[in-house]
Amino acid sequence: MKKFTLIFALAFISHLALAQNGAFGPRFSLLSTELSLSENVNNAQSGDAEFGYQFGVFARIGIRKSVMLMPEILFSDTQATISNNNQRADLDFNQINVPFNFGVKLLFLRLQVGPSFNFITKAESNLNGTIQDISDNYRKATVGYQVGVGMDLLNLFALDLKYDGALQDINKQSVLGFESDQRQKMLVFSVGLKLVSGKK
């Protein structure tokens, strides 16, 4: 059922892109991710920013002249580190990310902003070499936001640089004894291939 829903969503988005002189195609992104902690109880600290990746599809749907809707459906793999005085845990997340950005074209640039809906499909920890499934410690769905800028290259590639911020914590309980409000932030550089392309 989930696969059917995803296929239907992709087909519907591509149809809208065609109908509205937009664009549709695959997208690949490199991520710089950081897990910020607040409400710190056990002297927990997050590690340095980690690199990750995303892949999926994007669409660009014209609403009015120079105004567009830009939905995406993406799979992401990200990492993070949490440590305190006694131990360190390496975390690995898989997510489905569904941003819905509104964009405005200004000269050759696209300015964009909008919500991002995130669904965690896997969360694992590596603590002293022991890998553990910690999915139950995290919210299955969270909401964030994106702001960014983009441009088209040769009317074939869609380049975007976006900041993906958190509007709520992703953990619903302590993780491996680390009590904190965990919020994942990402700097995203994306390259999309415009298989279907119109004026937008």
Buried (B, 14 or more C-beta within 10 A) or exposed (E): EEEEEEEEBBEEBBBBBBEBBBBBBEBBBEBBBBBBBEEEEBEBBBBEBBEBEBEBBBBBBBEEEEEBBBBBBBEBBBBBBBBBEEBBBBBBBBBBBBBEBBBEBEEEEBBBEBBBEBEBEEBBBBBEEEEEEBEEBBBEEBEBBBEBBBBBEEEEEBBBEBEBBBEEBBBEEEBBBBBBBBBBBBBBBBBBBBEBBBEB
